């Protein structure tokens, strides 16, 4: 009996143990399965998260790349290479103001003075000037560009002033004659219609005070008067340059003057328009020669007017044929009616400049014309990409005729 009861007890204990073991095993299995599930869920979530992050990173990259490009462009502009500039000590370096400094002559003068190591402030209202003429100096520590109309007061402390703000081509100065008169207040550009040939500095000119050019010619005469009045009354140092025909890169192609008209017409295969017989004479100087003359005059002690021009005289017809040959153009020469008051001869007497400044033109005409033609050709290519082809813009004088300036 005892043994049977003992066996039953052991059997009951074993059953409980088995149940306990089975329960433990079941728990272990559940735990194992749950762990695997949690692990798989973690891995799955991680994968989804990583893919999502990759997509987000890709989107961010797409958005950021244009910004990076702009930053690279800005870095390039901050580290842009300027033309070589000399170093001048404080006592030698001048602060120089150039009105009309973004124009044709003014921008070339800006280049020279900057490369000579001076501090240059360009003032221009961009009526005929262009920012692209001086953009290669923007950001340089010695350069400043001010958008300003010289008709309005400007308070700035400088050592020298080159006043080149007046529009020089007939279409431009006739567009607003009152403004032209106002602009011509200092008078650093001056060439009057001649009756004396060649014209020396003591020639006062023959000007029609009510003609279409009066706003320019009389403006220059008054400007010279003002300069010398200030010199006598206030002790202001003045220099007066009487500038003759000048050409070169950065000229306006449609400014209505003979050089730009002929080059443009020849490049586009159009007739070269000669007014009258073409026997009128002109003398053309390359822009770098003029700039050197202006600087020499400014740094001299010569306060009386000085002619700056090239005494090498050519007829308009000869000049048209020369440009045709240099361009290699098949354009014809078209003769039109002679313009009103067109000077028959124009040639500077530069003995004074030679003697007192040691200056005379050195750039041969053909060499200068080739440079101007190259510039015009590039301009035409640039403008063709924008579907704009410029046409010569003649000055409107009475019956719609232009003049050889």
C-alpha positions in Angstrom: 0.0 0.0 0.0 2.8 2.3 1.0 4.7 1.7 -2.2 1.6 2.3 -4.4 0.9 5.6 -2.6 4.5 6.6 -3.0 4.4 5.8 -6.7 1.3 7.9 -7.1 3.0 10.8 -5.3 6.1 10.6 -7.4 3.9 10.4 -10.5 2.0 13.5 -9.4 5.2 15.4 -8.7 6.6 14.4 -12.1 3.4 15.5 -13.8 3.7 18.9 -12.1 7.4 19.1 -13.0 6.6 18.2 -16.6 3.9 20.8 -16.7 6.3 23.3 -15.2 9.0 22.4 -17.6 6.5 22.5 -20.5 5.4 25.9 -19.2 9.0 27.1 -19.0 9.7 25.7 -22.4 6.6 27.4 -23.8 7.6 30.7 -22.2 11.1 30.3 -23.6 9.7 29.7 -27.0 7.3 32.6 -26.8 10.2 34.8 -25.6 12.3 33.5 -28.5 9.7 34.2 -31.0 8.9 37.6 -29.6 12.6 38.5 -29.6 12.9 37.5 -33.2 9.8 39.5 -34.0 11.1 42.6 -32.1 14.5 42.2 -33.8 12.9 41.8 -37.2 10.6 44.8 -36.5 13.7 46.8 -35.5 15.6 45.8 -38.6 12.6 46.5 -40.8 12.0 49.9 -39.2 15.7 50.7 -39.5 15.6 49.7 -43.2 12.6 51.9 -43.8 14.2 54.7 -41.9 17.4 54.4 -43.8 15.6 54.4 -47.1 13.6 57.4 -46.1 16.7 59.2 -44.9 18.3 58.4 -48.2 15.3 59.8 -50.1 15.3 62.9 -47.9 19.1 63.3 -48.3 18.6 63.0 -52.1 16.0 65.7 -52.1 18.1 67.9 -49.9 21.0 67.4 -52.2 18.9 68.4 -55.2 17.9 71.6 -53.5 21.3 72.4 -52.1 23.3 71.9 -55.3 22.1 75.1 -57.0 23.0 77.0 -53.8 26.4 75.4 -53.9 26.9 76.5 -57.5 25.9 80.1 -56.6 28.4 80.0 -53.7 31.1 78.8 -56.1 30.3 81.6 -58.5 30.4 84.1 -55.6 33.8 82.7 -54.5 35.0 83.1 -58.0 33.9 86.7 -58.1 35.6 87.4 -54.8 38.8 85.8 -56.0 38.6 87.2 -59.6 41.8 88.2 -61.2 42.0 91.9 -62.0 44.3 93.4 -64.6 47.8 94.0 -63.2 47.9 97.0 -60.9 51.0 98.8 -59.8 51.5 99.5 -56.1 51.9 103.2 -55.3 52.8 104.6 -51.9 50.3 106.9 -50.1 52.1 110.0 -51.2 52.1 109.0 -54.9 48.7 107.5 -55.1 45.9 109.9 -56.1 42.2 109.8 -55.7 40.8 110.5 -59.1 37.2 111.1 -60.2 36.2 110.3 -63.8 32.7 111.6 -64.8 31.4 109.5 -67.7 34.0 106.9 -66.7 31.8 104.0 -68.0 31.7 105.5 -71.5 34.0 104.9 -74.5 37.0 107.1 -73.6 36.3 107.2 -69.9 36.5 103.4 -69.5 39.9 103.3 -71.2 41.1 106.1 -69.0 39.8 104.2 -66.0 41.9 101.2 -67.1 45.1 103.2 -67.4 44.7 105.0 -64.0 43.7 101.8 -62.2 46.7 99.9 -63.6 48.9 102.9 -62.7 47.9 102.3 -59.1 45.6 105.2 -58.4 42.2 105.1 -56.6 39.5 105.7 -59.2 35.9 106.7 -58.7 33.7 106.5 -61.8 30.6 108.5 -61.9 28.1 107.8 -64.7 24.4 107.9 -65.3 24.7 105.3 -68.1 23.0 107.4 -70.7 25.7 106.4 -73.2 28.1 104.6 -70.8 27.8 100.9 -70.0 28.6 99.0 -66.8 30.2 96.2 -68.8 32.9 98.7 -69.9 34.2 98.8 -66.3 32.9 95.5 -64.8 36.3 94.0 -64.7 37.2 96.5 -61.9 34.1 96.0 -59.7 35.2 94.7 -56.3 38.7 96.0 -56.5 39.7 98.0 -53.4 40.9 101.0 -55.5 37.7 101.2 -57.6 34.3 102.7 -56.9 31.4 103.0 -59.3 28.6 105.6 -58.6 25.4 105.8 -60.6 25.0 109.6 -60.6 24.0 112.4 -63.0 26.6 115.1 -62.9 23.8 117.7 -63.4 23.1 117.1 -59.8 25.6 118.1 -57.0 28.1 115.5 -55.9 30.2 115.9 -52.8 33.4 113.9 -52.9 36.9 114.6 -52.0 39.4 113.9 -54.8 42.8 115.0 -56.1 41.9 115.1 -59.8 38.8 115.3 -61.9 38.5 114.1 -65.5 35.2 115.4 -66.8 34.1 113.2 -69.7 30.4 113.1 -69.0 29.1 114.8 -72.1 27.5 112.7 -74.9 29.8 113.1 -77.9 27.8 111.7 -80.8 25.1 113.8 -82.6 22.2 111.3 -82.0 23.0 111.3 -78.3 23.6 115.0 -77.6 20.7 116.0 -79.8 18.3 113.6 -78.1 18.1 116.0 -75.1 19.9 119.3 -76.0 18.9 121.0 -72.7 20.5 118.1 -70.8 23.6 118.3 -73.0 24.0 122.0 -72.2 23.6 121.3 -68.5 26.1 118.4 -68.6 28.8 120.5 -70.3 29.8 122.6 -67.3 33.5 121.9 -66.9 34.6 121.4 -70.5 37.2 118.8 -70.8 36.1 117.8 -74.3 36.2 120.4 -76.9 36.3 120.6 -80.7 34.6 123.3 -82.6 33.6 123.5 -86.3 36.7 124.9 -88.0 37.2 127.7 -90.5 41.0 127.6 -89.9 43.0 124.6 -91.2 44.8 123.1 -89.3 43.2 124.2 -86.1 45.6 125.5 -83.4 44.6 126.2 -79.8 44.2 130.0 -80.4 41.4 129.3 -82.9 38.1 130.1 -81.2 35.9 128.3 -83.7 32.9 129.2 -85.9 29.7 128.0 -84.3 26.1 128.5 -85.2 24.5 129.4 -81.8 21.1 128.3 -82.9 22.0 125.3 -85.1 21.4 121.6 -84.3 24.9 121.3 -82.8 24.7 124.4 -80.7 23.8 122.5 -77.5 27.1 120.7 -77.8 29.4 123.4 -79.3 28.2 126.3 -77.2 28.1 124.1 -74.1 31.8 123.4 -74.6 32.6 127.1 -75.1 30.7 128.1 -71.9 32.4 125.2 -70.1 35.8 126.6 -71.0 34.8 130.0 -69.8 33.6 128.6 -66.5 36.9 126.7 -66.0 39.0 129.8 -66.4 36.6 132.0 -64.4 37.1 129.5 -61.5 40.8 129.5 -62.0 41.1 133.3 -61.8 38.6 133.8 -59.0 39.1 130.7 -56.8 42.5 129.5 -57.8 41.3 126.2 -59.1 43.8 124.3 -61.3 42.3 123.5 -64.6 43.4 121.6 -67.7 41.5 121.9 -71.0 41.8 119.2 -73.7 40.4 119.8 -77.1 39.8 116.3 -78.4 39.7 115.4 -82.0 38.1 112.3 -83.6 38.8 109.2 -81.5 38.0 105.6 -82.2 38.6 102.1 -80.7 36.9 99.2 -78.8 33.9 100.0 -76.6 32.5 102.6 -79.1 28.8 102.5 -79.5 28.1 100.8 -82.8 25.1 102.9 -83.6 26.4 106.2 -82.4 26.0 107.8 -85.8 29.7 108.7 -86.4 31.7 107.8 -89.4 34.0 105.2 -87.9 31.3 103.1 -86.3 29.0 103.5 -89.2 31.5 102.4 -91.8 32.7 99.4 -89.7 29.2 98.3 -88.9 28.0 98.6 -92.5 31.1 96.8 -93.9 30.7 93.9 -91.4 27.0 93.5 -92.3 27.6 93.8 -96.1 25.6 97.0 -96.4 26.5 100.0 -98.5 28.9 102.4 -96.8 27.1 105.8 -96.8 29.3 108.7 -97.8 27.7 112.2 -97.6 28.7 114.5 -100.4 31.7 113.7 -102.6 33.7 112.2 -99.7 36.5 114.7 -100.2 35.9 116.1 -96.7 39.0 115.3 -94.5 39.2 113.9 -91.0 42.0 112.9 -88.7 41.4 109.8 -86.5 43.4 108.9 -83.3 43.2 105.6 -81.5 41.8 105.7 -78.0 45.0 104.7 -76.1 46.8 107.6 -77.6 44.1 110.0 -76.4 44.2 108.5 -72.9 48.0 108.9 -72.7 47.5 112.5 -73.8 44.9 113.2 -71.2 47.0 111.9 -68.4 50.1 113.8 -69.6 48.1 117.0 -69.7 46.5 116.4 -66.3 50.0 115.9 -64.7 51.5 118.9 -66.5 51.5 122.5 -65.5 49.8 123.6 -68.7 46.6 125.4 -67.9 45.8 126.7 -71.4 43.9 124.6 -74.0 45.8 121.8 -75.7 44.8 119.9 -78.8 44.8 116.1 -78.6 44.4 114.5 -81.9 46.1 112.8 -84.9 47.3 115.2 -87.6 47.4 112.4 -90.2 44.6 113.5 -92.5 42.4 111.3 -94.7 39.4 112.0 -96.9 36.1 110.3 -95.9 36.2 108.3 -99.2 39.7 107.0 -98.5 38.6 106.1 -95.0 35.6 104.2 -96.3 37.7 102.2 -98.8 40.3 101.4 -96.1 37.7 100.0 -93.8 36.2 97.9 -96.7 39.6 96.4 -97.4 40.4 95.7 -93.7 37.0 94.0 -93.2 37.2 92.2 -96.5 33.8 93.4 -97.3 32.1 93.5 -100.7 30.0 96.4 -99.7 29.5 99.2 -102.2 30.1 102.9 -101.4 26.8 104.9 -101.6 27.0 108.6 -102.0 24.2 110.7 -100.4 23.5 114.4 -100.4 25.9 116.5 -98.4 24.9 117.3 -94.9 24.3 120.8 -93.6 27.3 122.6 -92.2 29.5 119.6 -92.6 33.2 120.8 -92.1 35.3 120.3 -95.2 38.6 119.9 -93.4 39.4 118.9 -89.9 42.9 118.4 -88.7 44.5 119.3 -85.4 47.7 121.3 -84.9 49.5 119.4 -82.1 52.7 121.4 -81.9 51.8 122.5 -78.4 51.2 119.0 -77.2 54.5 117.8 -78.6 56.4 120.7 -77.2 54.8 121.0 -73.7 53.7 117.5 -73.0 56.1 115.4 -75.1 53.0 113.7 -76.5 51.9 112.6 -80.0 49.9 109.7 -81.4 51.9 106.5 -81.9 49.3 103.9 -82.9 49.1 103.4 -86.7 45.6 103.9 -88.2 45.4 100.4 -89.6 46.5 98.8 -86.4 43.8 100.7 -84.4 41.1 100.0 -87.0 41.9 96.2 -86.9 41.3 96.3 -83.1 38.1 98.2 -83.5 36.9 95.9 -86.2 37.7 92.9 -84.0 35.6 94.4 -81.2 32.7 95.2 -83.4 32.7 91.7 -84.9 32.5 90.2 -81.4 29.7 92.6 -80.5 27.7 91.5 -83.5 28.2 87.8 -82.6 27.0 88.5 -79.1 24.0 90.5 -80.2 23.1 87.9 -82.9 22.7 85.4 -80.1 20.0 87.7 -78.7 18.4 88.1 -82.1 19.2 91.8 -82.3 21.2 93.3 -85.1 22.1 97.0 -84.7 21.8 99.5 -87.5 23.8 102.7 -87.9 21.9 105.6 -86.3 22.4 108.8 -88.2 21.9 112.2 -86.5 18.8 113.8 -87.7 19.7 117.3 -89.0 16.8 119.1 -90.7 16.0 116.9 -93.7 17.1 113.7 -91.9 20.7 113.9 -93.0 23.7 113.1 -90.9 27.2 114.5 -90.8 30.7 113.1 -90.7 31.9 113.9 -87.2 
